Amino acid sequence: MELILSLLQQMCVYLMLAYMLSKTPLVLPLLNISSHLSHRIICYFMFSAFCILGTYFGLQINDAIANTRAIGAVMGGLFGGPVVGFAVGLTGGIHRYTLGGFTDLACAISTTAEGLIGGLLHVYLLRKNLGRYLFNPAIVFGITFIAEVVQMLILLIVAKPFDQAYNLVSEIAAPMIIANSVGAALFMNILQDRKTMVEKYSAAFSRRALTIADRSVGILTNGFNSENAEKIARIVYEETNVGAVAITDQEKILSFIGIGDDHHKPNTPISSQCTWDSLKHDRIIYLDGKEHPYQCSLSPHCKLGSALIIPLRAGKEVIGTIKLYERKHKLFSTVNMSMAEGIAQLLSSQILFGTYQQQQSLLAQSEIKLLHAQVNPHFLFNALNTISAITRKDPDKARELIQKLSQFFRSNLKQNINVVTLKEELEHVDSYLSIEKARFTDRLNVVIDIAPELLDTKLPSFTLQPLVENAIKHGISHLIEGGLIRVTSTRLAQGYEIMVEDNAGLYQEPEQSHSGLGMEIVDRRLINQFGQDSALKIRCERESLTQMSFIIPY
């Protein structure tokens, strides 16, 4: 009993070292079993050190040492596998052998065997997908118990003389088996507590981060303004439980939620020099309230005592900040500090995506306006000349054409939107053709044959009219008589083919002019809407026909 108590006293020092080590980043890789070389190296050096310390902490008994060396060997095998376990046990065994005594060789062999036993259990549990049991203190107690029994048997077999070895084993077997088994279980319990704490910390961090991401997704893509910033600030405030949250742009406070909202008002200029520094130098600023004091620039009675200021970026440009505050005498938690950087990155990505969407929208509007600019000047000129010529001969017809011209330009105004129905697109084409048929009289005939079920299908606005206009301008206008334009739909395997066909067959590859650019824009917008299979296709048989077609997928 006296020997057990002595070993347990030394075990307390041993476990105190283990507890202190568990608080350092060095032990974190051990909490997840890994086959990486770095993991194995850490295991080897750490548990070899514990092996050697266990020998130094031992008690001299009859030219032998009662010790806690087995804990390091067994734990090294459990965490690192058989190779690491063997290496740790061999290192501890060689160290023990250098100290001499009649059990030196037996202890060297038994310590190596103990490391190997821990490693074999490591392999067995992983192959059975039971790796979680490596961290079970009861399992560790059992395998250390077995390893110590093996050590006593090796002492009896190897150590000479046998009588002296037998007497030694009789005296130290029970104390060492109990002390080492209990110590190994307690050692693992310390690491298990650390593992549980890290997992809970990570789970809480992930859960809150995902909640913030889920609640805030898409808000800032609609614009970085006071309304959207207020929504984001409230979400962050509710999920992080900090004292206050503020969001600024480059000049003013966009939103402020929490303590101090009586004097930190939205849409007021930024007054904090630290915020200006964060914007100017694109860096995170942490005012902990102690070494780096925070003092509200608006009110001497402000209850906020610390602040974390993080820049918000749209690409490489800093366009604002998000600021988290805590009340006086309360420090930021490490969770909130880490999460704040992640939140800033999330919001920056949303802002960048919103900017991209706005640019895409502006580009689409510019393309539509470019198509308008292509058709309007010469079409209006020709239309007015046609109406002028008809006015004296047929006033009623002239009045009808003026109404059609009005409808055409009214339709143009409506087509600033990106997508319309095929029915609306055909009405736009009909207004255009009414003017052109009056202009060309008998030289132009039009056939429109579109499947009724297609009329409600959405397609990019201002798609058909440029194709029809191109057929007239570069085809029918060059014929003396018998011009024909057909707008048809055909059901194919991959979708409906929409075709604009003329019987002139005079199409030529356009130069980089308004006409060529117009076809390119129509082609690109069809691909963006429906995919590459819907690209504009042009086929020409000289002096016979020209076909321009695209696919609307099912």
Buried (B, 14 or more C-beta within 10 A) or exposed (E): EEBBEBBBEBBEEBBEBBBEBBEEEEBEBBBEBBEEEEBBEBBBEBBBBBBBBBBEBBBEBBEBBBBBBBBBBBBBBBBBBBBBBBBBBBBBBBBBBEEEBBBBBBBBBBBBBBBBBBBBBBEEBBEEEEEEEBBBBEBBBBBBBBBBEBBBBBBBEBBEEEEBBEEBBEBBBBBBBBBBBBBBBBBBBBBBEBBEEBEEEEEEBEEBBEEBBEBBEEBBBBBBEBEBBBBBBBBBBBBBEBBBBBBBBBEBBBBBBBBBEEEBEBEEEBEBEBBBEBBEEEEBBBBBBEEEEBEBBBEEEBBBBBBBBBBBBBEEEBBBBBBBBBBEEEEBEEBBBBBBEBBBEBBBBBBBBBBEEEEEEEEBEEBBEBBBEBBBEEBBEBBBEBBEEBBEEEEEEBEBBBEBBEBBBEBBEEBEEBEBBBBBBBBBBBBBBBBBBBBBEEBBBBEBEBBEEBEEBBBBBBBBBBBBBBBBBBBBBEBEEEBBBBBBBEEEEEBBBBBBBBBBBBBEEBEEEBBEBBBBBBBBBBBEBBEEEBEBEBEBEEEEBBBBBBBBEE
